[in-house]
């Protein structure tokens, strides 16, 4: 099944999400450069903190805590350097640390060295420059997962709609490269089934076709800035994740059909070859 991730720094929402079946609670500390490059877009800008990481870690029991830190940076006025930031989130309990908006092999190498095996590592592949040097990046040891970020990557390529990258084969090409290295990967975000400008059913089926292992539950899955009633939020999570898992079961049935077909094909080809060699 897909690992489902939801962004929040509110412990009560984290517990609801976890109970409903969310696998990872996503604490989002990224702010450096984000406002400027996503100016005018209705995207999530969370500005969470290392203190939020500790709060969420204490609130959940089984869900992993995923923390998106800032892009690699030196110390800023009133804000620590990347090394200090990463140290702080790991100390606060981060299970996985995500590096966003990198452009070079050296940035990734520095990030991996800073984490130094103390937590899982996830790269957020979301710049054309990172795509250009992906082959070199994939040779670095210590990468646990890669998530393809469609928002910023589509902006970098000058696209109008982020799922154009799913339609034109860009995501498929990236997934193929990553899969060849045996690194788990995922991409983008989804609303609840039946919702979204592009209904999430289409996207979930593509996750299965492309071998993806994780996806973000987007703000439109449950926008807690608009829905304030806890009972309603709980119901939305339970029903939305139930629908996702039901669709996954349908996808798995189709996948099983093709796996069984391949096994039968291999068996029949072998039989034909044996008969021919016996002539």
SERO-4910 file (N, C-alpha, C, O; in steps of 0.05 Angstrom, whole numbers):
BEGIN
 pado doro    nc1    nc2    nc3   cac1   cac2   cac3    cc1    cc2    cc3    oc1    oc2    oc3
  Unk    A     17    -24      0      0      0      0     17     25      0     40     25     10
  Unk    A      7     47    -11     20     72    -10     24     82     18      6     79     35
  Unk    A     47     93     24     51    106     50     38    134     47     47    150     30
  Unk    A     19    140     64      5    165     63     17    185     82     22    178    105
  Unk    A     21    210     73     34    230     89     16    255     91      3    263     71
  Unk    A     15    266    115     -2    290    118     13    311    134     26    305    154
  Unk    A     11    336    124     26    358    136      9    371    158    -13    381    153
  Unk    A     20    371    182      8    386    205     28    389    227     46    373    230
  Unk    A     24    409    243     39    412    268     20    412    292     28    418    315
  Unk    A     -5    404    287    -24    403    309    -27    374    319    -35    356    304
  Unk    A    -21    370    345    -21    342    355    -48    328    353    -49    304    348
  Unk    A    -70    343    357    -96    331    356   -103    321    327   -116    301    324
  Unk    A    -94    337    307    -98    329    279    -80    305    272    -88    287    258
  Unk    A    -56    306    283    -37    284    278    -48    258    288    -46    237    275
  Unk    A    -60    258    312    -72    234    323    -96    224    307    -99    200    302
  Unk    A   -112    242    297   -135    235    280   -124    222    254   -134    201    246
  Unk    A   -105    235    242    -93    224    217    -81    197    221    -85    179    205
  Unk    A    -66    193    243    -54    168    249    -74    146    253    -72    124    242
  Unk    A    -95    152    269   -116    132    275   -130    123    249   -138    100    247
  Unk    A   -134    142    231   -148    136    206   -131    120    186   -142    109    167
  Unk    A   -105    119    191    -88    103    173    -66    118    159    -53    107    141
  Unk    A    -61    143    167    -39    158    155    -12    147    167    -10    142    191
  Unk    A      7    142    149     32    129    157     53    148    167     70    141    183
  Unk    A     52    173    157     73    192    165     60    220    170     44    229    154
  Unk    A     68    232    192     60    259    197     83    277    189    106    273    197
  Unk    A     77    297    173     97    313    158     98    340    171     80    356    169
  Unk    A    121    346    184    126    372    196    142    388    175    163    379    167
  Unk    A    132    411    168    143    426    145    157    452    155    143    472    160
  Unk    A    183    451    157    198    475    166    209    492    143    221    513    148
  Unk    A    205    484    118    216    499     96    203    527     93    179    529     91
  Unk    A    220    547     91    210    574     85    229    590     68    221    609     55
  Unk    A    255    583     69    275    599     55    271    597     25    273    576     13
  Unk    A    264    620     13    260    622    -16    234    612    -26    227    616    -49
  Unk    A    218    600     -9    193    587    -18    172    608    -25    158    605    -46
  Unk    A    169    628     -9    149    649    -14    153    662    -41    135    667    -56
  Unk    A    179    667    -47    185    682    -72    180    665    -96    168    674   -116
  Unk    A    189    639    -96    186    623   -120    157    614   -125    150    608   -147
  Unk    A    141    612   -103    113    604   -106     94    628   -103     71    624    -96
  Unk    A    105    651   -108     89    676   -105     64    675   -123     65    669   -146
  Unk    A     41    680   -110     16    681   -125      3    654   -127    -20    652   -137
  Unk    A     16    632   -118      4    606   -120     -9    599    -93      1    607    -72
  Unk    A    -31    584    -94    -45    576    -70    -32    550    -60    -45    529    -60
  Unk    A     -8    552    -50      7    529    -40     10    531    -10      8    553      2
  Unk    A     16    508      3     19    508     32     46    519     40     67    510     30
  Unk    A     46    538     58     71    549     69     68    548     99     55    565    111
  Unk    A     80    528    111     73    521    139     89    535    160     78    543    181
  Unk    A    116    539    156    133    552    176    132    538    203    130    551    224
  Unk    A    133    511    202    135    496    227    163    499    239    181    510    227
  Unk    A    166    489    264    191    492    278    201    466    289    187    446    289
  Unk    A    226    466    299    237    442    312    221    435    337    218    411    344
  Unk    A    210    454    350    193    449    374    168    434    365    158    417    380
  Unk    A    157    440    341    134    425    331    141    396    327    124    378    331
  Unk    A    166    390    318    174    363    314    171    347    340    161    325    340
  Unk    A    181    358    362    179    344    387    151    340    396    144    319    407
  Unk    A    134    360    391    105    358    399     92    335    383     77    319    395
  Unk    A     97    334    357     84    314    340     95    286    347     80    267    348
  Unk    A    121    285    352    133    259    360    120    248    385    115    224    387
  Unk    A    114    265    404    102    256    429     72    249    425     61    234    441
  Unk    A     60    260    404     31    256    400     24    230    386      2    220    390
  Unk    A     42    220    369     36    196    353     49    171    365     68    173    381
  Unk    A     38    148    358     48    123    369     62    106    348     84     96    352
  Unk    A     49    104    324     60     86    304     69    102    279     87     92    264
  Unk    A     57    124    274     64    140    250     93    150    252    102    158    273
  Unk    A    107    150    229    133    162    228    131    192    226    111    203    216
  Unk    A    151    206    237    151    236    235    172    243    214    196    239    216
  Unk    A    161    255    193    177    264    170    180    295    172    160    309    176
  Unk    A    205    304    170    209    333    173    223    344    148    245    335    140
  Unk    A    210    364    135    223    378    113    238    402    124    226    420    135
  Unk    A    264    401    122    280    424    130    283    443    107    271    439     86
  Unk    A    299    464    110    304    483     89    325    473     69    340    455     76
  Unk    A    326    485     46    349    478     28    375    484     42    376    500     61
  Unk    A    396    473     32    423    477     44    429    506     45    428    521     25
  Unk    A    437    516     69    442    544     73    461    549     96    464    532    114
  Unk    A    474    571     95    491    580    118    473    593    139    449    597    134
  Unk    A    485    598    162    469    611    183    459    639    174    473    653    160
  Unk    A    434    645    181    422    670    174    417    686    199    418    675    221
  Unk    A    412    712    197    405    728    221    380    715    234    359    713    222
  Unk    A    383    708    259    361    696    274    352    668    265    331    659    273
  Unk    A    369    655    249    362    628    241    387    611    237    407    621    225
  Unk    A    387    586    246    412    570    246    419    559    218    402    560    200
  Unk    A    443    550    215    452    538    190    438    511    185    425    501    203
  Unk    A    442    499    161    431    473    155    440    452    175    423    436    185
  Unk    A    465    452    181    476    431    200    462    434    227    454    413    239
  Unk    A    459    458    237    446    462    263    416    455    262    406    444    281
  Unk    A    404    462    240    375    456    236    371    426    236    352    416    249
  Unk    A    387    412    221    384    383    219    390    370    246    376    351    254
  Unk    A    410    379    260    416    369    287    391    372    305    384    354    320
  Unk    A    379    396    303    356    402    321    332    384    315    319    375    334
  Unk    A    326    379    290    302    363    284    307    333    290    288    319    298
  Unk    A    331    324    287    337    296    294    336    293    325    325    273    335
  Unk    A    347    312    339    345    312    368    316    313    378    310    301    399
  Unk    A    299    327    363    271    329    370    255    304    364    232    302    372
  Unk    A    267    286    348    253    261    343    246    255    315    230    236    310
  Unk    A    256    269    296    250    264    267    259    235    260    282    227    265
  Unk    A    241    220    248    247    194    238    260    196    210    278    180    203
  Unk    A    250    215    194    260    219    167    264    249    163    247    265    171
  Unk    A    286    256    150    291    284    144    290    288    114    303    272     99
  Unk    A    275    307    104    272    312     76    287    337     67    285    358     80
  Unk    A    303    335     46    317    358     35    302    368     10    299    353     -9
  Unk    A    292    393     11    278    404    -13    297    421    -30    319    429    -23
  Unk    A    287    426    -54    297    447    -72    328    447    -76    340    468    -76
  Unk    A    340    424    -78    368    422    -84    373    423   -114    355    416   -129
  Unk    A    397    432   -122    403    434   -150    429    420   -158    434    416   -182
  Unk    A    445    413   -138    471    402   -145    476    376   -129    464    370   -109
  Unk    A    495    361   -140    504    336   -126    516    343    -99    512    329    -79
  Unk    A    531    365    -98    545    373    -73    525    379    -51    530    373    -28
  Unk    A    502    392    -58    482    398    -37    472    372    -25    468    370     -1
  Unk    A    467    352    -42    456    326    -32    478    313    -15    472    302      6
  Unk    A    502    313    -24    524    301     -9    527    314     18    530    300     39
  Unk    A    525    340     19    527    354     45    504    346     64    508    341     87
  Unk    A    480    345     53    457    337     68    460    309     80    456    305    104
  Unk    A    469    290     64    472    263     73    494    261     95    491    246    114
  Unk    A    515    277     92    536    278    113    525    290    138    532    281    160
  Unk    A    508    311    136    497    323    160    479    304    175    479    304    200
  Unk    A    463    289    161    445    270    174    461    247    186    457    239    209
  Unk    A    481    238    171    500    218    181    488    193    193    497    183    213
  Unk    A    467    183    179    455    158    188    438    160    213    428    139    223
  Unk    A    434    184    224    419    186    249    389    185    245    373    182    264
  Unk    A    380    189    220    351    187    213    350    179    184    370    178    170
  Unk    A    326    171    175    323    165    147    326    191    130    321    213    140
  Unk    A    333    188    105    336    211     88    318    209     64    315    188     52
  Unk    A    305    231     57    288    233     34    295    258     18    296    280     29
  Unk    A    300    254     -8    305    277    -25    279    285    -39    264    269    -48
  Unk    A    274    312    -39    251    322    -53    261    333    -80    271    355    -82
  Unk    A    257    317   -101    267    323   -128    247    342   -141    226    334   -149
  Unk    A    255    368   -142    236    388   -152    248    411   -167    236    432   -170
  Unk    A    272    407   -178    284    428   -195    295    415   -220    304    392   -220
  Unk    A    293    429   -243    304    418   -268    334    413   -266    344    394   -278
  Unk    A    348    429   -250    377    425   -246    383    398   -233    401    384   -240
  Unk    A    366    391   -213    369    366   -199    363    343   -218    377    322   -217
  Unk    A    344    346   -235    338    325   -255    361    321   -274    368    299   -281
  Unk    A    374    343   -281    397    342   -300    420    326   -288    435    313   -303
  Unk    A    424    327   -262    446    312   -249    437    288   -233    451    279   -215
  Unk    A    413    279   -239    401    257   -223    418    232   -224    421    218   -204
  Unk    A    430    226   -247    446    202   -249    469    202   -229    475    182   -217
  Unk    A    482    225   -226    504    228   -207    494    226   -178    506    214   -161
  Unk    A    471    239   -173    459    239   -146    453    210   -138    457    203   -115
  Unk    A    443    195   -156    435    167   -149    458    149   -142    454    127   -132
  Unk    A    482    158   -149    506    142   -141    515    147   -113    532    133   -103
  Unk    A    504    168   -100    512    174    -72    500    154    -53    477    147    -55
  Unk    A    517    144    -34    506    126    -14    490    141      8    496    164     14
  Unk    A    470    128     19    456    140     41    429    152     35    416    164     52
  Unk    A    420    150      9    394    160      2    373    138      7    375    117     -5
  Unk    A    355    143     25    335    123     32    310    125     15    298    104      9
  Unk    A    301    149      7    277    152     -9    280    177    -26    296    195    -19
  Unk    A    264    179    -47    262    203    -63    233    209    -69    218    191    -76
  Unk    A    225    234    -65    198    242    -72    200    263    -94    215    282    -92
  Unk    A    184    259   -115    184    278   -137    164    300   -131    140    294   -130
  Unk    A    173    324   -128    156    347   -121    145    360   -146    159    374   -160
  Unk    A    119    356   -151    108    366   -176    103    396   -177    104    408   -199
  Unk    A     98    408   -154     92    437   -154    116    453   -165    114    466   -186
  Unk    A    139    451   -151    162    467   -160    174    457   -186    184    473   -201
  Unk    A    174    431   -190    185    420   -215    169    430   -239    181    437   -260
  Unk    A    143    431   -237    127    442   -259    132    472   -263    133    481   -286
  Unk    A    137    487   -241    144    515   -244    171    518   -258    174    535   -276
  Unk    A    190    501   -251    216    502   -263    216    496   -292    233    507   -307
  Unk    A    197    480   -301    195    473   -330    175    492   -344    170    489   -368
  Unk    A    165    511   -330    146    530   -342    119    519   -349    106    529   -368
  Unk    A    110    499   -335     84    487   -340     62    502   -325     68    514   -305
  Unk    A     38    500   -335     15    514   -323      1    496   -302    -11    507   -283
  Unk    A      4    470   -304    -11    452   -286      9    430   -279     21    417   -296
  Unk    A     11    425   -252     33    407   -243     30    378   -254     50    365   -257
  Unk    A      6    369   -260      3    342   -269      9    339   -299      6    317   -310
  Unk    A     16    361   -312     26    358   -339     51    340   -340     55    325   -359
  Unk    A     67    341   -318     91    324   -317     85    294   -314    101    277   -320
  Unk    A     61    289   -304     52    261   -303     41    252   -330     45    229   -338
  Unk    A     29    270   -344     17    264   -370     38    262   -393     35    246   -411
  Unk    A     60    277   -391     79    278   -413    102    258   -410    120    257   -427
  Unk    A    101    242   -389    122    221   -386    146    229   -369    163    212   -364
  Unk    A    147    254   -360    170    263   -344    172    247   -318    193    237   -311
  Unk    A    150    244   -304    150    229   -279    157    200   -284    172    188   -268
  Unk    A    146    189   -305    152    161   -311    182    156   -316    193    137   -306
  Unk    A    195    175   -330    224    172   -335    240    174   -309    259    159   -305
  Unk    A    232    192   -292    246    195   -266    242    171   -249    261    161   -236
  Unk    A    217    160   -248    212    136   -232    229    113   -242    239     97   -227
  Unk    A    231    110   -269    247     88   -280    276     90   -271    288     70   -263
  Unk    A    288    114   -272    315    118   -264    319    110   -234    338     97   -227
  Unk    A    301    120   -218    304    115   -189    300     86   -183    314     74   -166
  Unk    A    280     74   -196    275     45   -191    298     28   -198    304      8   -185
  Unk    A    313     36   -219    336     20   -228    358     19   -206    374      0   -205
  Unk    A    358     39   -188    377     39   -166    366     27   -140    380     26   -120
  Unk    A    341     17   -141    330      4   -118    322     22    -96    320     13    -73
  Unk    A    318     48   -102    310     67    -81    280     72    -81    269     77   -103
  Unk    A    266     69    -59    237     74    -58    231    103    -66    248    121    -61
  Unk    A    208    108    -79    202    134    -88    172    139    -88    156    120    -87
  Unk    A    164    164    -90    136    172    -92    135    198   -107    155    209   -115
  Unk    A    111    208   -110    109    235   -123     82    248   -116     62    235   -111
  Unk    A     83    274   -116     59    291   -114     41    287    -90     49    275    -70
  Unk    A     17    297    -93     -3    295    -72    -30    289    -83    -34    292   -108
  Unk    A    -48    280    -67    -75    274    -76    -96    285    -57    -91    288    -33
  Unk    A   -119    291    -68   -143    297    -52   -157    270    -46   -147    249    -54
  Unk    A   -179    272    -32   -195    248    -27   -207    239    -54   -212    255    -71
  Unk    A   -211    213    -58   -224    203    -82   -249    218    -89   -266    223    -72
  Unk    A   -252    224   -115   -275    239   -124   -271    269   -123   -287    284   -133
  Unk    A   -248    278   -112   -242    306   -110   -216    313   -125   -201    296   -133
  Unk    A   -212    340   -127   -188    349   -140   -194    357   -169   -212    346   -182
  Unk    A   -179    377   -179   -183    386   -207   -179    362   -226   -195    358   -244
  Unk    A   -158    347   -220   -154    320   -233   -162    300   -212   -148    297   -192
  Unk    A   -185    286   -215   -194    268   -194   -172    249   -185   -157    238   -202
  Unk    A   -170    245   -159   -147    231   -148   -147    201   -156   -126    189   -155
  Unk    A   -169    190   -165   -169    162   -174   -149    158   -197   -135    138   -197
  Unk    A   -148    177   -215   -129    175   -238   -101    175   -228    -84    160   -238
  Unk    A    -95    192   -208    -68    195   -198    -60    170   -182    -37    160   -185
  Unk    A    -78    159   -166    -72    135   -150    -65    112   -169    -47     97   -163
  Unk    A    -80    109   -190    -75     87   -209    -48     90   -222    -34     71   -227
  Unk    A    -40    115   -227    -13    120   -238      9    113   -218     30    103   -225
  Unk    A      4    118   -192     23    110   -171     28     80   -173     51     71   -172
  Unk    A      6     65   -177     10     36   -178     23     27   -204     40      9   -204
  Unk    A     16     40   -226     29     33   -251     59     38   -251     74     24   -262
  Unk    A     66     60   -238     94     69   -237    110     58   -214    134     64   -211
  Unk    A     97     42   -197    112     30   -175    118     49   -152    137     44   -136
  Unk    A    103     70   -149    107     90   -128    100     78   -101     82     61    -99
  Unk    A    114     88    -80    109     77    -53     97     97    -34     90     89    -12
  Unk    A     95    123    -41     84    142    -22     72    166    -36     79    172    -59
  Unk    A     55    180    -22     41    203    -33     32    221     -9     27    211     13
  Unk    A     31    247    -14     22    266      6     -8    269      4    -19    273    -18
  Unk    A    -22    268     26    -50    276     27    -50    307     27    -42    320     46
  Unk    A    -60    318      5    -58    347      1    -77    362     19    -94    350     33
  Unk    A    -73    388     20    -90    405     36   -120    401     30   -137    401     47
  Unk    A   -126    396      4   -154    392     -4   -165    366      5   -189    362      4
  Unk    A   -148    347     14   -158    323     26   -174    329     51   -195    318     55
  Unk    A   -162    346     67   -176    356     91   -164    383     99   -142    383    112
  Unk    A   -176    404     92   -165    431     98   -175    440    126   -197    450    130
  Unk    A   -157    436    146   -165    442    173   -165    471    179   -173    480    201
  Unk    A   -158    488    160   -161    517    163   -190    525    157   -200    546    165
  Unk    A   -204    508    142   -232    513    134   -251    496    150   -273    505    158
  Unk    A   -243    471    156   -261    453    171   -250    453    200   -228    444    205
  Unk    A   -266    464    218   -256    467    246   -267    446    265   -255    441    286
  Unk    A   -290    434    258   -302    414    276   -286    388    276   -282    376    255
  Unk    A   -276    380    300   -259    357    302   -273    331    293   -261    314    280
  Unk    A   -299    329    299   -314    306    290   -316    304    260   -313    282    249
  Unk    A   -319    326    247   -320    327    218   -293    320    206   -291    305    186
  Unk    A   -272    331    218   -245    324    208   -239    294    211   -228    282    192
  Unk    A   -247    283    234   -243    254    238   -258    238    217   -246    219    206
  Unk    A   -283    245    211   -298    231    192   -286    233    164   -287    214    148
  Unk    A   -276    257    157   -264    261    131   -239    244    127   -235    232    106
  Unk    A   -223    242    148   -199    225    147   -207    196    144   -196    182    127
  Unk    A   -225    187    160   -233    158    160   -244    151    133   -236    130    121
  Unk    A   -262    167    122   -275    160     97   -256    163     74   -255    147     55
  Unk    A   -240    185     74   -221    189     52   -201    167     50   -195    158     28
  Unk    A   -189    159     72   -169    138     72   -182    111     66   -169     94     52
  Unk    A   -206    106     75   -220     81     68   -223     79     38   -219     58     26
  Unk    A   -231    101     25   -235    101     -4   -208     97    -18   -207     82    -39
  Unk    A   -187    109     -8   -160    105    -21   -152     76    -19   -143     64    -39
  Unk    A   -155     63      5   -147     35      8   -164     17     -9   -154     -3    -19
  Unk    A   -190     23    -12   -207      7    -30   -198      8    -59   -198    -12    -73
  Unk    A   -191     32    -67   -181     35    -95   -154     21    -98   -149      9   -119
  Unk    A   -137     21    -78   -112      7    -79   -117    -23    -82   -102    -37    -97
  Unk    A   -137    -34    -68   -143    -62    -70   -151    -69    -98   -143    -90   -109
  Unk    A   -166    -52   -111   -174    -55   -139   -149    -55   -157   -146    -72   -175
  Unk    A   -131    -36   -152   -106    -34   -168    -89    -60   -164    -78    -70   -183
  Unk    A    -88    -70   -139    -72    -94   -134    -84   -118   -148    -69   -135   -157
  Unk    A   -110   -120   -150   -122   -142   -165   -114   -141   -194   -108   -162   -206
  Unk    A   -114   -117   -206   -105   -115   -234    -75   -122   -236    -67   -136   -255
  Unk    A    -59   -113   -217    -31   -118   -218    -26   -148   -216     -8   -159   -229
  Unk    A    -41   -162   -198    -39   -190   -195    -45   -205   -221    -32   -225   -228
  Unk    A    -66   -196   -235    -73   -208   -261    -50   -207   -280    -44   -227   -294
  Unk    A    -36   -184   -282    -14   -182   -301     11   -198   -292     25   -208   -309
  Unk    A     15   -199   -266     37   -215   -256     32   -245   -262     50   -259   -271
  Unk    A      7   -254   -258      1   -282   -264      2   -288   -293     11   -309   -302
  Unk    A     -6   -268   -309     -4   -271   -338     25   -275   -347     31   -291   -364
  Unk    A     43   -259   -335     71   -261   -342     82   -288   -334     97   -300   -350
  Unk    A     75   -298   -311     85   -324   -302     75   -346   -321     90   -364   -328
  Unk    A     50   -345   -330     39   -364   -349     54   -362   -376     60   -382   -389
  Unk    A     59   -337   -384     74   -333   -409    101   -346   -408    109   -360   -427
  Unk    A    115   -341   -386    142   -352   -383    141   -383   -384    158   -396   -396
  Unk    A    121   -394   -371    119   -423   -370    113   -435   -398    125   -455   -406
  Unk    A     95   -421   -413     89   -431   -439    112   -428   -459    116   -445   -476
  Unk    A    127   -406   -456    150   -402   -474    171   -424   -468    183   -435   -486
  Unk    A    175   -430   -442    194   -451   -435    185   -478   -446    201   -494   -456
  Unk    A    159   -483   -445    148   -508   -455    152   -511   -485    160   -532   -496
  Unk    A    147   -488   -499    151   -488   -529    181   -493   -535    187   -508   -553
  Unk    A    198   -480   -520    227   -483   -525    236   -512   -520    253   -523   -534
  Unk    A    224   -525   -499    231   -553   -493    222   -571   -516    236   -589   -525
  Unk    A    198   -566   -526    187   -582   -548    204   -579   -573    210   -598   -587
  Unk    A    212   -554   -578    229   -549   -602    256   -562   -600    267   -572   -620
  Unk    A    268   -561   -576    295   -572   -573    294   -603   -574    315   -615   -578
  Unk    A    270   -614   -569    267   -643   -570    263   -654   -598    263   -679   -602
  Unk    A    259   -637   -617    254   -646   -645    280   -656   -658    280   -665   -681
***
